[in-house]
Amino acid sequence: MVDPYIVLGVPRGASQERIDEAYKQKSREYRESGKFDKLDELNDAYDSIIMNGPSGGYTYFGTDFSDIRDKIAAGRLEDAQLLLDGVPVSSRNAEWYYLRGMIYDRKGWLEEARSHYSRAHSMDPSNYEYREACERINNARSGGYKTRESKAGTGSGCSCGACEILEALICADCCCESMGCDIIKCI
Amino acid sequence: MLGYVRARKSEMKYGDYEIYKGIYCSLCNALGKNYGAPGRLLLNYDYTFAALILLALGGNSCTFTQKRCPFNPALKCFFCEKKAETDFCAHAIVITAYYKLKDNIRDERPGKKLLSLLALPFVSLMHRKAKRLAPEVEEIISGAMAKQAEIEKEENPGIDRSADPSADALGKLFSAGTGGDETLYRPGYMTGRLIYILDAADDLEKDLKNGSFNPFARKYKDIKDPEVRRQFADEAEMLLNHTHSDIIECFGILKLKRFDSIAENIIYDGLETSMKTVVSKYRETPEKKKSFTVE
């Protein structure tokens, strides 16, 4: 089975809200583009996270620090930090730096989080999780989030823009004219 | 807290603007009622935002009634009838102002120091009342000030550590204002962090001249050098963007019962304006005069 967190595209230990949000977005995406096999996979992944709870019971893939991940997911940052600090320097691998970054991220110490994430990424460039975290942060820092979010009412998803209304009127006019009536005189 | 968190009026609907002004007036009123006319002088936009968020989350409705402005009887303004939230913010304003004043007296230039000394007796009196009325706010802010002073003594605390006390204080204030709602901690924390970074970046040149503490001072000693200036502008912009994106994310999770378009205006447009103003100070062509271009 594929790692459900990778399927959803969220880091391990992500909050329930973030998981829900990612699920909604991805399922909409797949449904619109008709990728139903992907949708099934997504549903399975979501179910497995929900069944096991974001905070525990889930066996992480290839992790050396599952107890620490559990603590971070449960929001017990200080305990997690203590456990991490107890790891001898010689066995501090990429994941150690990643988890450290995650704790800082949760604490709101964004700069420390960034430097730890990027250290993890440079130690193990092939890891999806570390790369995703780095990309997310770089996107935020370069201001990429400003264009991504569509503000209420101005997004293209809204179906009552001026263009749509005009379009509808012209359509209505065409239909009307064929019946011998006219709602827009000049067209 | 210096008025970085405000709405961008040009993007606002008129009705929203009236509500925003109504909250501003209510806060002014709360200051006047609790601390007398001098208290009104402490009013600022940052706490208007805090009051807006607290009012947006609590209760079933929020009624505004038109009354005459006690400060300027020629004006008629709308006042929000809810008291608890605006009173809470009024106490927080007084307590913050008191500690800010004491801080000014410690390390500012002589002119400002004199002004602060003159204002101190009034603010001390108000502070004594505020301490009694809102002991939890006093505890949060005095704790943060003590922690801040400790961090400033360190060799090179870094931006995260330096910003932590004020960010943490605003986070705790937000959750205390709603009766201990933990979900408000992070939005508050991130807003406090953004304000701290904005303030530090804004004051860098002044702090370097006076030898005051500034988290960027060590790395950007030669801010007069154009190359260093450009580097600083880039770093500040990225730091601010990162924090801003987090603010947007965590306010997005909050379920506001009302005023969401106003909150959105402040969080997206208002904060962005403040960020741009501060960063553009360090760009190569600083714009002295207020102007705008329409393409």
Boltz contact constraints between the chains, C-beta under 6 A:
constraints:
  - contact:
      token1: [A, 17]
      token2: [B, 253]
      max_distance: 6.0
  - contact:
      token1: [A, 108]
      token2: [B, 189]
      max_distance: 6.0
  - contact:
      token1: [A, 109]
      token2: [B, 160]
      max_distance: 6.0
  - contact:
      token1: [A, 110]
      token2: [B, 242]
      max_distance: 6.0
  - contact:
      token1: [A, 111]
      token2: [B, 159]
      max_distance: 6.0
  - contact:
      token1: [A, 111]
      token2: [B, 160]
      max_distance: 6.0
  - contact:
      token1: [A, 112]
      token2: [B, 160]
      max_distance: 6.0
  - contact:
      token1: [A, 140]
      token2: [B, 242]
      max_distance: 6.0
  - contact:
      token1: [A, 140]
      token2: [B, 245]
      max_distance: 6.0
  - contact:
      token1: [A, 141]
      token2: [B, 238]
      max_distance: 6.0
  - contact:
      token1: [A, 141]
      token2: [B, 241]
      max_distance: 6.0
  - contact:
      token1: [A, 141]
      token2: [B, 242]
      max_distance: 6.0
  - contact:
      token1: [A, 143]
      token2: [B, 241]
      max_distance: 6.0
  - contact:
      token1: [A, 145]
      token2: [B, 245]
      max_distance: 6.0
